[in-house]
């Protein structure tokens, strides 16, 4: 509903980002940042560390995929900082830059640069259960909508996790 309202009001992405940043300051006592080509190197190791903290190796996203994502003009990278520490991330980019991800090439929107693939959403273990993942995902959706993105497609690699395989 909020995405539809953002589209209807024709807010530009800078204004949407500003409102989202204000929301995170008030509700999470955190700073919402964009992660792009301009600052990726600054956060590269923090992204690696966050992935290692949260996921077993089979579920970690390779850092080169994040680098490829931020290098595309239609991609979105968001991070949440608490006390200057990166505690959550969300990255999405056009489907065509992820041709080897399961099922992506078969997607009928594969060549549409205004259809994004949710590469990763990761939240620090200490903040899980506090709706940070939901909020950063909603922030990415709202920002994407303001940029003219038509659709966001997700991913789930839980089948690759050893713990999940052992349960099944």
VMD Tcl script that builds the backbone (N, CA, C; Angstrom):
set m [mol new atoms 504]
animate dup $m
set s [atomselect $m all]
$s set {name element resname resid chain x y z} {
  {N N UNK 1 A 0.832 -1.197 0.000}
  {CA C UNK 1 A 0.000 0.000 0.000}
  {C C UNK 1 A 0.872 1.254 0.000}
  {N N UNK 2 A 1.906 1.261 0.836}
  {CA C UNK 2 A 2.784 2.430 0.884}
  {C C UNK 2 A 3.507 2.626 -0.438}
  {N N UNK 3 A 3.871 1.512 -1.096}
  {CA C UNK 3 A 4.545 1.608 -2.393}
  {C C UNK 3 A 3.591 2.214 -3.412}
  {N N UNK 4 A 2.349 1.758 -3.392}
  {CA C UNK 4 A 1.357 2.305 -4.321}
  {C C UNK 4 A 1.154 3.796 -4.076}
  {N N UNK 5 A 1.116 4.194 -2.818}
  {CA C UNK 5 A 0.963 5.616 -2.503}
  {C C UNK 5 A 2.170 6.422 -2.977}
  {N N UNK 6 A 3.366 5.854 -2.798}
  {CA C UNK 6 A 4.575 6.543 -3.252}
  {C C UNK 6 A 4.547 6.718 -4.765}
  {N N UNK 7 A 4.106 5.680 -5.486}
  {CA C UNK 7 A 4.005 5.785 -6.944}
  {C C UNK 7 A 2.994 6.844 -7.339}
  {N N UNK 8 A 1.843 6.818 -6.676}
  {CA C UNK 8 A 0.764 7.744 -7.017}
  {C C UNK 8 A 1.166 9.190 -6.760}
  {N N UNK 9 A 1.963 9.414 -5.736}
  {CA C UNK 9 A 2.344 10.786 -5.404}
  {C C UNK 9 A 3.527 11.279 -6.228}
  {N N UNK 10 A 4.131 10.400 -7.014}
  {CA C UNK 10 A 5.241 10.767 -7.902}
  {C C UNK 10 A 6.410 11.395 -7.143}
  {N N UNK 11 A 6.706 10.876 -5.972}
  {CA C UNK 11 A 7.836 11.379 -5.208}
  {C C UNK 11 A 9.126 10.993 -5.913}
  {N N UNK 12 A 10.090 11.891 -5.911}
  {CA C UNK 12 A 11.369 11.523 -6.515}
  {C C UNK 12 A 12.187 10.711 -5.509}
  {N N UNK 13 A 13.157 9.980 -6.013}
  {CA C UNK 13 A 13.905 9.058 -5.167}
  {C C UNK 13 A 14.687 9.768 -4.063}
  {N N UNK 14 A 15.168 10.966 -4.310}
  {CA C UNK 14 A 15.902 11.700 -3.268}
  {C C UNK 14 A 14.974 12.030 -2.096}
  {N N UNK 15 A 13.756 12.423 -2.407}
  {CA C UNK 15 A 12.788 12.740 -1.355}
  {C C UNK 15 A 12.391 11.477 -0.588}
  {N N UNK 16 A 12.169 10.380 -1.302}
  {CA C UNK 16 A 11.818 9.114 -0.658}
  {C C UNK 16 A 12.952 8.671 0.256}
  {N N UNK 17 A 14.190 8.744 -0.227}
  {CA C UNK 17 A 15.337 8.356 0.588}
  {C C UNK 17 A 15.423 9.221 1.846}
  {N N UNK 18 A 15.214 10.501 1.698}
  {CA C UNK 18 A 15.254 11.405 2.853}
  {C C UNK 18 A 14.200 11.019 3.895}
  {N N UNK 19 A 13.009 10.699 3.449}
  {CA C UNK 19 A 11.937 10.303 4.376}
  {C C UNK 19 A 12.257 8.963 5.043}
  {N N UNK 20 A 12.819 8.041 4.278}
  {CA C UNK 20 A 13.206 6.749 4.842}
  {C C UNK 20 A 14.300 6.924 5.886}
  {N N UNK 21 A 15.279 7.766 5.591}
  {CA C UNK 21 A 16.356 8.011 6.544}
  {C C UNK 21 A 15.801 8.604 7.836}
  {N N UNK 22 A 14.848 9.496 7.710}
  {CA C UNK 22 A 14.210 10.094 8.891}
  {C C UNK 22 A 13.484 9.015 9.702}
  {N N UNK 23 A 12.785 8.133 9.022}
  {CA C UNK 23 A 12.080 7.030 9.693}
  {C C UNK 23 A 13.055 6.184 10.511}
  {N N UNK 24 A 14.169 5.798 9.904}
  {CA C UNK 24 A 15.132 4.952 10.611}
  {C C UNK 24 A 15.771 5.677 11.791}
  {N N UNK 25 A 15.996 6.965 11.659}
  {CA C UNK 25 A 16.543 7.728 12.781}
  {C C UNK 25 A 15.576 7.733 13.953}
  {N N UNK 26 A 14.291 7.906 13.671}
  {CA C UNK 26 A 13.293 7.989 14.730}
  {C C UNK 26 A 12.951 6.640 15.346}
  {N N UNK 27 A 12.721 5.641 14.505}
  {CA C UNK 27 A 12.212 4.369 15.016}
  {C C UNK 27 A 13.294 3.378 15.421}
  {N N UNK 28 A 14.417 3.414 14.762}
  {CA C UNK 28 A 15.454 2.418 15.015}
  {C C UNK 28 A 16.692 3.008 15.686}
  {N N UNK 29 A 16.725 4.325 15.828}
  {CA C UNK 29 A 17.924 5.004 16.304}
  {C C UNK 29 A 19.131 4.541 15.502}
  {N N UNK 30 A 18.919 4.534 14.192}
  {CA C UNK 30 A 19.931 4.036 13.270}
  {C C UNK 30 A 19.992 4.949 12.057}
  {N N UNK 31 A 21.032 4.762 11.272}
  {CA C UNK 31 A 21.210 5.561 10.057}
  {C C UNK 31 A 21.050 4.658 8.843}
  {N N UNK 32 A 20.126 5.017 7.961}
  {CA C UNK 32 A 19.955 4.310 6.697}
  {C C UNK 32 A 20.871 4.960 5.677}
  {N N UNK 33 A 21.698 4.150 5.038}
  {CA C UNK 33 A 22.644 4.666 4.045}
  {C C UNK 33 A 22.449 3.942 2.719}
  {N N UNK 34 A 22.840 4.606 1.652}
  {CA C UNK 34 A 22.916 3.923 0.369}
  {C C UNK 34 A 24.345 3.401 0.223}
  {N N UNK 35 A 24.458 2.240 -0.390}
  {CA C UNK 35 A 25.772 1.666 -0.683}
  {C C UNK 35 A 25.837 1.517 -2.196}
  {N N UNK 36 A 26.762 2.236 -2.789}
  {CA C UNK 36 A 26.911 2.219 -4.241}
  {C C UNK 36 A 28.376 2.241 -4.615}
  {N N UNK 37 A 28.632 2.530 -5.871}
  {CA C UNK 37 A 30.024 2.577 -6.333}
  {C C UNK 37 A 30.823 3.609 -5.549}
  {N N UNK 38 A 30.181 4.686 -5.135}
  {CA C UNK 38 A 30.872 5.783 -4.463}
  {C C UNK 38 A 31.435 5.397 -3.092}
  {N N UNK 39 A 30.852 4.394 -2.437}
  {CA C UNK 39 A 31.328 4.061 -1.092}
  {C C UNK 39 A 31.440 2.560 -0.823}
  {N N UNK 40 A 31.320 1.745 -1.862}
  {CA C UNK 40 A 31.343 0.299 -1.653}
  {C C UNK 40 A 32.628 -0.162 -0.964}
  {N N UNK 41 A 33.754 0.339 -1.378}
  {CA C UNK 41 A 35.029 -0.096 -0.779}
  {C C UNK 41 A 35.056 0.162 0.720}
  {N N UNK 42 A 34.417 1.240 1.144}
  {CA C UNK 42 A 34.359 1.589 2.567}
  {C C UNK 42 A 33.600 0.522 3.376}
  {N N UNK 43 A 32.589 -0.093 2.767}
  {CA C UNK 43 A 31.749 -1.066 3.476}
  {C C UNK 43 A 32.009 -2.518 3.080}
  {N N UNK 44 A 32.914 -2.747 2.165}
  {CA C UNK 44 A 33.168 -4.090 1.637}
  {C C UNK 44 A 33.446 -5.104 2.746}
  {N N UNK 45 A 34.401 -4.827 3.600}
  {CA C UNK 45 A 34.754 -5.777 4.659}
  {C C UNK 45 A 33.620 -5.937 5.661}
  {N N UNK 46 A 32.896 -4.879 5.943}
  {CA C UNK 46 A 31.760 -4.975 6.869}
  {C C UNK 46 A 30.666 -5.878 6.301}
  {N N UNK 47 A 30.461 -5.843 4.982}
  {CA C UNK 47 A 29.484 -6.725 4.334}
  {C C UNK 47 A 29.934 -8.174 4.466}
  {N N UNK 48 A 31.200 -8.418 4.210}
  {CA C UNK 48 A 31.749 -9.774 4.356}
  {C C UNK 48 A 31.568 -10.263 5.790}
  {N N UNK 49 A 31.907 -9.415 6.751}
  {CA C UNK 49 A 31.802 -9.792 8.165}
  {C C UNK 49 A 30.351 -10.078 8.570}
  {N N UNK 50 A 29.424 -9.276 8.084}
  {CA C UNK 50 A 28.009 -9.470 8.399}
  {C C UNK 50 A 27.515 -10.805 7.828}
  {N N UNK 51 A 27.898 -11.105 6.597}
  {CA C UNK 51 A 27.524 -12.380 5.986}
  {C C UNK 51 A 28.071 -13.555 6.803}
  {N N UNK 52 A 29.332 -13.459 7.227}
  {CA C UNK 52 A 29.944 -14.545 8.004}
  {C C UNK 52 A 29.285 -14.702 9.369}
  {N N UNK 53 A 28.881 -13.587 9.966}
  {CA C UNK 53 A 28.217 -13.640 11.271}
  {C C UNK 53 A 26.877 -14.369 11.178}
  {N N UNK 54 A 26.136 -14.102 10.132}
  {CA C UNK 54 A 24.748 -14.554 10.054}
  {C C UNK 54 A 24.584 -15.897 9.360}
  {N N UNK 55 A 25.343 -16.147 8.316}
  {CA C UNK 55 A 25.096 -17.319 7.473}
  {C C UNK 55 A 26.236 -18.315 7.503}
  {N N UNK 56 A 25.862 -19.582 7.361}
  {CA C UNK 56 A 26.881 -20.599 7.135}
  {C C UNK 56 A 27.402 -20.403 5.717}
  {N N UNK 57 A 28.586 -20.940 5.390}
  {CA C UNK 57 A 29.208 -20.664 4.091}
  {C C UNK 57 A 28.317 -20.899 2.866}
  {N N UNK 58 A 27.491 -21.934 2.876}
  {CA C UNK 58 A 26.659 -22.240 1.707}
  {C C UNK 58 A 25.619 -21.159 1.426}
  {N N UNK 59 A 25.270 -20.369 2.418}
  {CA C UNK 59 A 24.242 -19.336 2.232}
  {C C UNK 59 A 24.822 -17.928 2.092}
  {N N UNK 60 A 26.125 -17.773 2.237}
  {CA C UNK 60 A 26.729 -16.452 2.104}
  {C C UNK 60 A 26.767 -16.033 0.641}
  {N N UNK 61 A 26.476 -14.775 0.404}
  {CA C UNK 61 A 26.571 -14.224 -0.944}
  {C C UNK 61 A 28.004 -13.784 -1.176}
  {N N UNK 62 A 28.594 -14.220 -2.268}
  {CA C UNK 62 A 29.962 -13.852 -2.589}
  {C C UNK 62 A 30.068 -12.331 -2.760}
  {N N UNK 63 A 31.111 -11.755 -2.235}
  {CA C UNK 63 A 31.283 -10.296 -2.254}
  {C C UNK 63 A 31.322 -9.751 -3.683}
  {N N UNK 64 A 31.768 -10.555 -4.633}
  {CA C UNK 64 A 31.810 -10.066 -6.022}
  {C C UNK 64 A 30.406 -9.791 -6.556}
  {N N UNK 65 A 29.400 -10.489 -6.056}
  {CA C UNK 65 A 28.023 -10.220 -6.490}
  {C C UNK 65 A 27.549 -8.866 -5.984}
  {N N UNK 66 A 27.961 -8.504 -4.788}
  {CA C UNK 66 A 27.625 -7.171 -4.283}
  {C C UNK 66 A 28.318 -6.109 -5.138}
  {N N UNK 67 A 29.588 -6.357 -5.475}
  {CA C UNK 67 A 30.344 -5.419 -6.307}
  {C C UNK 67 A 29.697 -5.256 -7.679}
  {N N UNK 68 A 29.274 -6.353 -8.285}
  {CA C UNK 68 A 28.591 -6.284 -9.577}
  {C C UNK 68 A 27.281 -5.512 -9.449}
  {N N UNK 69 A 26.595 -5.725 -8.349}
  {CA C UNK 69 A 25.312 -5.061 -8.136}
  {C C UNK 69 A 25.486 -3.548 -8.072}
  {N N UNK 70 A 26.397 -3.071 -7.261}
  {CA C UNK 70 A 26.537 -1.619 -7.107}
  {C C UNK 70 A 27.080 -0.949 -8.360}
  {N N UNK 71 A 27.660 -1.731 -9.267}
  {CA C UNK 71 A 28.209 -1.134 -10.483}
  {C C UNK 71 A 27.148 -0.910 -11.558}
  {N N UNK 72 A 25.937 -1.423 -11.360}
  {CA C UNK 72 A 24.874 -1.235 -12.352}
  {C C UNK 72 A 24.000 -0.049 -11.956}
  {N N UNK 73 A 23.677 0.791 -12.919}
  {CA C UNK 73 A 22.943 2.033 -12.653}
  {C C UNK 73 A 21.547 1.818 -12.064}
  {N N UNK 74 A 20.897 0.705 -12.332}
  {CA C UNK 74 A 19.540 0.476 -11.830}
  {C C UNK 74 A 19.506 -0.267 -10.498}
  {N N UNK 75 A 20.651 -0.570 -9.955}
  {CA C UNK 75 A 20.713 -1.332 -8.709}
  {C C UNK 75 A 20.512 -0.445 -7.494}
  {N N UNK 76 A 20.152 -1.108 -6.395}
  {CA C UNK 76 A 19.959 -0.412 -5.121}
  {C C UNK 76 A 20.712 -1.180 -4.050}
  {N N UNK 77 A 21.484 -0.473 -3.258}
  {CA C UNK 77 A 22.156 -1.057 -2.104}
  {C C UNK 77 A 21.858 -0.189 -0.891}
  {N N UNK 78 A 21.339 -0.791 0.151}
  {CA C UNK 78 A 21.039 -0.061 1.384}
  {C C UNK 78 A 21.742 -0.723 2.555}
  {N N UNK 79 A 22.095 0.074 3.525}
  {CA C UNK 79 A 22.688 -0.438 4.752}
  {C C UNK 79 A 22.114 0.300 5.943}
  {N N UNK 80 A 22.171 -0.334 7.094}
  {CA C UNK 80 A 21.763 0.314 8.337}
  {C C UNK 80 A 22.969 0.313 9.259}
  {N N UNK 81 A 23.287 1.504 9.748}
  {CA C UNK 81 A 24.378 1.675 10.701}
  {C C UNK 81 A 23.810 1.956 12.084}
  {N N UNK 82 A 24.346 1.275 13.075}
  {CA C UNK 82 A 24.056 1.584 14.485}
  {C C UNK 82 A 25.403 1.762 15.155}
  {N N UNK 83 A 25.588 2.896 15.763}
  {CA C UNK 83 A 26.875 3.228 16.385}
  {C C UNK 83 A 28.011 3.034 15.389}
  {N N UNK 84 A 27.797 3.483 14.159}
  {CA C UNK 84 A 28.761 3.416 13.056}
  {C C UNK 84 A 29.137 2.001 12.636}
  {N N UNK 85 A 28.354 0.998 13.029}
  {CA C UNK 85 A 28.601 -0.387 12.628}
  {C C UNK 85 A 27.496 -0.824 11.667}
  {N N UNK 86 A 27.890 -1.454 10.559}
  {CA C UNK 86 A 26.920 -1.962 9.593}
  {C C UNK 86 A 26.218 -3.171 10.202}
  {N N UNK 87 A 24.894 -3.050 10.406}
  {CA C UNK 87 A 24.146 -4.110 11.079}
  {C C UNK 87 A 23.092 -4.754 10.185}
  {N N UNK 88 A 22.847 -4.177 9.015}
  {CA C UNK 88 A 21.879 -4.761 8.088}
  {C C UNK 88 A 22.161 -4.247 6.686}
  {N N UNK 89 A 21.842 -5.092 5.688}
  {CA C UNK 89 A 22.008 -4.708 4.285}
  {C C UNK 89 A 20.848 -5.258 3.460}
  {N N UNK 90 A 20.596 -4.584 2.350}
  {CA C UNK 90 A 19.647 -5.068 1.343}
  {C C UNK 90 A 20.166 -4.605 -0.013}
  {N N UNK 91 A 20.305 -5.547 -0.942}
  {CA C UNK 91 A 20.810 -5.239 -2.279}
  {C C UNK 91 A 19.904 -5.857 -3.320}
  {N N UNK 92 A 19.649 -5.103 -4.393}
  {CA C UNK 92 A 18.864 -5.609 -5.519}
  {C C UNK 92 A 19.396 -4.994 -6.802}
  {N N UNK 93 A 19.326 -5.771 -7.874}
  {CA C UNK 93 A 19.776 -5.286 -9.177}
  {C C UNK 93 A 18.993 -5.977 -10.283}
  {N N UNK 94 A 19.132 -5.491 -11.516}
  {CA C UNK 94 A 18.418 -6.101 -12.634}
  {C C UNK 94 A 18.720 -7.598 -12.748}
  {N N UNK 95 A 17.702 -8.351 -13.095}
  {CA C UNK 95 A 17.836 -9.803 -13.213}
  {C C UNK 95 A 19.024 -10.213 -14.073}
  {N N UNK 96 A 19.244 -9.487 -15.168}
  {CA C UNK 96 A 20.257 -9.915 -16.132}
  {C C UNK 96 A 21.685 -9.923 -15.579}
  {N N UNK 97 A 21.922 -9.257 -14.455}
  {CA C UNK 97 A 23.287 -9.302 -13.911}
  {C C UNK 97 A 23.507 -10.511 -12.999}
  {N N UNK 98 A 22.464 -11.352 -12.860}
  {CA C UNK 98 A 22.565 -12.570 -12.049}
  {C C UNK 98 A 22.178 -13.801 -12.874}
  {N N UNK 99 A 22.781 -14.008 -14.034}
  {CA C UNK 99 A 22.326 -15.095 -14.917}
  {C C UNK 99 A 22.541 -16.499 -14.360}
  {N N UNK 100 A 23.420 -16.651 -13.388}
  {CA C UNK 100 A 23.703 -17.984 -12.875}
  {C C UNK 100 A 22.983 -18.307 -11.575}
  {N N UNK 101 A 22.138 -17.392 -11.103}
  {CA C UNK 101 A 21.317 -17.685 -9.931}
  {C C UNK 101 A 20.169 -18.590 -10.379}
  {N N UNK 102 A 19.822 -19.515 -9.543}
  {CA C UNK 102 A 18.800 -20.513 -9.879}
  {C C UNK 102 A 17.495 -19.847 -10.331}
  {N N UNK 103 A 17.061 -20.192 -11.555}
  {CA C UNK 103 A 15.777 -19.755 -12.085}
  {C C UNK 103 A 15.732 -18.378 -12.708}
  {N N UNK 104 A 16.778 -17.592 -12.572}
  {CA C UNK 104 A 16.739 -16.208 -13.037}
  {C C UNK 104 A 16.662 -16.113 -14.559}
  {N N UNK 105 A 17.468 -16.898 -15.271}
  {CA C UNK 105 A 17.451 -16.817 -16.750}
  {C C UNK 105 A 16.101 -17.195 -17.330}
  {N N UNK 106 A 15.348 -18.034 -16.640}
  {CA C UNK 106 A 14.033 -18.472 -17.126}
  {C C UNK 106 A 12.939 -17.441 -16.852}
  {N N UNK 107 A 13.241 -16.433 -16.057}
  {CA C UNK 107 A 12.246 -15.414 -15.730}
  {C C UNK 107 A 11.885 -14.617 -16.980}
  {N N UNK 108 A 10.605 -14.420 -17.223}
  {CA C UNK 108 A 10.175 -13.705 -18.431}
  {C C UNK 108 A 10.607 -12.248 -18.432}
  {N N UNK 109 A 11.033 -11.719 -17.298}
  {CA C UNK 109 A 11.481 -10.325 -17.195}
  {C C UNK 109 A 13.004 -10.198 -17.217}
  {N N UNK 110 A 13.688 -11.280 -17.598}
  {CA C UNK 110 A 15.150 -11.333 -17.515}
  {C C UNK 110 A 15.831 -10.131 -18.181}
  {N N UNK 111 A 15.355 -9.655 -19.296}
  {CA C UNK 111 A 16.005 -8.569 -20.030}
  {C C UNK 111 A 15.457 -7.180 -19.677}
  {N N UNK 112 A 14.493 -7.116 -18.796}
  {CA C UNK 112 A 13.904 -5.830 -18.400}
  {C C UNK 112 A 14.724 -5.244 -17.249}
  {N N UNK 113 A 15.399 -4.150 -17.503}
  {CA C UNK 113 A 16.264 -3.549 -16.476}
  {C C UNK 113 A 15.484 -2.871 -15.361}
  {N N UNK 114 A 14.169 -2.770 -15.519}
  {CA C UNK 114 A 13.328 -2.195 -14.473}
  {C C UNK 114 A 12.661 -3.261 -13.619}
  {N N UNK 115 A 13.137 -4.485 -13.739}
  {CA C UNK 115 A 12.720 -5.571 -12.857}
  {C C UNK 115 A 13.970 -5.999 -12.093}
  {N N UNK 116 A 13.924 -5.843 -10.779}
  {CA C UNK 116 A 15.100 -6.123 -9.954}
  {C C UNK 116 A 14.980 -7.458 -9.239}
  {N N UNK 117 A 16.133 -8.045 -8.989}
  {CA C UNK 117 A 16.278 -9.293 -8.253}
  {C C UNK 117 A 16.849 -8.955 -6.886}
  {N N UNK 118 A 16.189 -9.409 -5.835}
  {CA C UNK 118 A 16.660 -9.159 -4.478}
  {C C UNK 118 A 17.841 -10.080 -4.207}
  {N N UNK 119 A 19.026 -9.540 -4.350}
  {CA C UNK 119 A 20.235 -10.339 -4.167}
  {C C UNK 119 A 20.398 -10.784 -2.722}
  {N N UNK 120 A 20.166 -9.871 -1.777}
  {CA C UNK 120 A 20.476 -10.214 -0.396}
  {C C UNK 120 A 19.793 -9.265 0.571}
  {N N UNK 121 A 19.304 -9.802 1.658}
  {CA C UNK 121 A 18.879 -9.039 2.839}
  {C C UNK 121 A 19.488 -9.773 4.023}
  {N N UNK 122 A 20.312 -9.084 4.780}
  {CA C UNK 122 A 20.985 -9.696 5.924}
  {C C UNK 122 A 20.902 -8.747 7.115}
  {N N UNK 123 A 20.577 -9.302 8.270}
  {CA C UNK 123 A 20.489 -8.529 9.509}
  {C C UNK 123 A 21.355 -9.211 10.561}
  {N N UNK 124 A 22.127 -8.425 11.265}
  {CA C UNK 124 A 22.982 -8.933 12.332}
  {C C UNK 124 A 22.179 -9.798 13.303}
  {N N UNK 125 A 22.800 -10.869 13.776}
  {CA C UNK 125 A 22.124 -11.761 14.723}
  {C C UNK 125 A 21.562 -11.010 15.917}
  {N N UNK 126 A 22.278 -10.010 16.399}
  {CA C UNK 126 A 21.850 -9.270 17.584}
  {C C UNK 126 A 20.563 -8.486 17.356}
  {N N UNK 127 A 20.246 -8.178 16.111}
  {CA C UNK 127 A 19.052 -7.367 15.824}
  {C C UNK 127 A 17.926 -8.154 15.175}
  {N N UNK 128 A 18.121 -9.434 14.960}
  {CA C UNK 128 A 17.049 -10.229 14.373}
  {C C UNK 128 A 15.882 -10.306 15.346}
  {N N UNK 129 A 14.686 -10.279 14.787}
  {CA C UNK 129 A 13.486 -10.304 15.617}
  {C C UNK 129 A 12.996 -8.920 15.998}
  {N N UNK 130 A 13.666 -7.883 15.516}
  {CA C UNK 130 A 13.276 -6.500 15.827}
  {C C UNK 130 A 12.717 -5.781 14.599}
  {N N UNK 131 A 12.363 -6.518 13.573}
  {CA C UNK 131 A 11.751 -5.985 12.347}
  {C C UNK 131 A 12.694 -5.158 11.481}
  {N N UNK 132 A 13.985 -5.244 11.738}
  {CA C UNK 132 A 14.958 -4.503 10.935}
  {C C UNK 132 A 14.977 -5.032 9.501}
  {N N UNK 133 A 14.942 -6.352 9.339}
  {CA C UNK 133 A 14.926 -6.946 8.003}
  {C C UNK 133 A 13.701 -6.508 7.220}
  {N N UNK 134 A 12.557 -6.555 7.864}
  {CA C UNK 134 A 11.321 -6.108 7.220}
  {C C UNK 134 A 11.433 -4.644 6.819}
  {N N UNK 135 A 11.933 -3.832 7.721}
  {CA C UNK 135 A 11.995 -2.395 7.462}
  {C C UNK 135 A 12.972 -2.046 6.343}
  {N N UNK 136 A 14.126 -2.698 6.309}
  {CA C UNK 136 A 15.078 -2.373 5.239}
  {C C UNK 136 A 14.560 -2.891 3.896}
  {N N UNK 137 A 13.840 -4.009 3.924}
  {CA C UNK 137 A 13.243 -4.521 2.696}
  {C C UNK 137 A 12.164 -3.553 2.198}
  {N N UNK 138 A 11.319 -3.063 3.088}
  {CA C UNK 138 A 10.307 -2.075 2.709}
  {C C UNK 138 A 10.960 -0.797 2.184}
  {N N UNK 139 A 12.060 -0.405 2.809}
  {CA C UNK 139 A 12.772 0.791 2.350}
  {C C UNK 139 A 13.270 0.585 0.925}
  {N N UNK 140 A 13.814 -0.596 0.659}
  {CA C UNK 140 A 14.285 -0.888 -0.693}
  {C C UNK 140 A 13.118 -0.858 -1.680}
  {N N UNK 141 A 11.975 -1.441 -1.303}
  {CA C UNK 141 A 10.798 -1.423 -2.175}
  {C C UNK 141 A 10.356 0.005 -2.470}
  {N N UNK 142 A 10.279 0.829 -1.440}
  {CA C UNK 142 A 9.817 2.212 -1.619}
  {C C UNK 142 A 10.778 2.998 -2.509}
  {N N UNK 143 A 12.064 2.840 -2.272}
  {CA C UNK 143 A 13.058 3.533 -3.090}
  {C C UNK 143 A 12.993 3.039 -4.531}
  {N N UNK 144 A 12.872 1.734 -4.711}
  {CA C UNK 144 A 12.778 1.159 -6.056}
  {C C UNK 144 A 11.559 1.713 -6.795}
  {N N UNK 145 A 10.455 1.780 -6.112}
  {CA C UNK 145 A 9.242 2.298 -6.733}
  {C C UNK 145 A 9.425 3.737 -7.182}
  {N N UNK 146 A 10.073 4.533 -6.372}
  {CA C UNK 146 A 10.291 5.941 -6.722}
  {C C UNK 146 A 11.258 6.097 -7.894}
  {N N UNK 147 A 12.022 5.030 -8.168}
  {CA C UNK 147 A 12.979 5.049 -9.282}
  {C C UNK 147 A 12.392 4.463 -10.567}
  {N N UNK 148 A 11.132 4.060 -10.513}
  {CA C UNK 148 A 10.488 3.510 -11.700}
  {C C UNK 148 A 10.632 2.013 -11.864}
  {N N UNK 149 A 11.089 1.324 -10.832}
  {CA C UNK 149 A 11.203 -0.128 -10.894}
  {C C UNK 149 A 9.795 -0.714 -10.977}
  {N N UNK 150 A 9.628 -1.662 -11.875}
  {CA C UNK 150 A 8.320 -2.264 -12.111}
  {C C UNK 150 A 8.027 -3.438 -11.187}
  {N N UNK 151 A 9.050 -4.218 -10.890}
  {CA C UNK 151 A 8.868 -5.419 -10.078}
  {C C UNK 151 A 10.150 -5.718 -9.306}
  {N N UNK 152 A 9.988 -6.406 -8.192}
  {CA C UNK 152 A 11.120 -6.929 -7.431}
  {C C UNK 152 A 10.900 -8.427 -7.254}
  {N N UNK 153 A 11.875 -9.210 -7.676}
  {CA C UNK 153 A 11.787 -10.653 -7.524}
  {C C UNK 153 A 12.750 -11.081 -6.431}
  {N N UNK 154 A 12.333 -12.067 -5.636}
  {CA C UNK 154 A 13.120 -12.468 -4.482}
  {C C UNK 154 A 13.953 -13.699 -4.715}
  {N N UNK 155 A 14.543 -14.157 -3.628}
  {CA C UNK 155 A 15.364 -15.361 -3.647}
  {C C UNK 155 A 15.299 -15.993 -2.277}
  {N N UNK 156 A 15.612 -17.268 -2.251}
  {CA C UNK 156 A 15.704 -17.972 -0.982}
  {C C UNK 156 A 16.629 -19.163 -1.185}
  {N N UNK 157 A 17.721 -19.150 -0.472}
  {CA C UNK 157 A 18.695 -20.234 -0.604}
  {C C UNK 157 A 18.657 -21.183 0.580}
  {N N UNK 158 A 17.521 -21.244 1.278}
  {CA C UNK 158 A 17.477 -22.107 2.458}
  {C C UNK 158 A 17.713 -23.574 2.117}
  {N N UNK 159 A 17.408 -23.968 0.864}
  {CA C UNK 159 A 17.638 -25.362 0.485}
  {C C UNK 159 A 19.125 -25.695 0.417}
  {N N UNK 160 A 19.958 -24.664 0.368}
  {CA C UNK 160 A 21.387 -24.907 0.307}
  {C C UNK 160 A 22.028 -25.023 1.696}
  {N N UNK 161 A 21.284 -24.673 2.696}
  {CA C UNK 161 A 21.827 -24.672 4.053}
  {C C UNK 161 A 21.874 -26.095 4.594}
  {N N UNK 162 A 23.036 -26.474 5.126}
  {CA C UNK 162 A 23.196 -27.814 5.661}
  {C C UNK 162 A 22.195 -28.112 6.771}
  {N N UNK 163 A 21.960 -27.157 7.647}
  {CA C UNK 163 A 21.036 -27.384 8.757}
  {C C UNK 163 A 19.634 -27.664 8.249}
  {N N UNK 164 A 19.220 -26.966 7.230}
  {CA C UNK 164 A 17.889 -27.185 6.666}
  {C C UNK 164 A 17.822 -28.547 5.983}
  {N N UNK 165 A 18.870 -28.919 5.286}
  {CA C UNK 165 A 18.891 -30.213 4.605}
  {C C UNK 165 A 18.801 -31.339 5.638}
  {N N UNK 166 A 19.506 -31.185 6.748}
  {CA C UNK 166 A 19.473 -32.214 7.793}
  {C C UNK 166 A 18.102 -32.340 8.435}
  {N N UNK 167 A 17.361 -31.235 8.532}
  {CA C UNK 167 A 16.018 -31.273 9.105}
  {C C UNK 167 A 15.082 -32.021 8.179}
  {N N UNK 168 A 15.211 -31.744 6.876}
  {CA C UNK 168 A 14.330 -32.388 5.889}
  {C C UNK 168 A 14.763 -33.795 5.720}
}
mol reanalyze $m
mol bondsrecalc $m
mol representation Tube
mol addrep $m
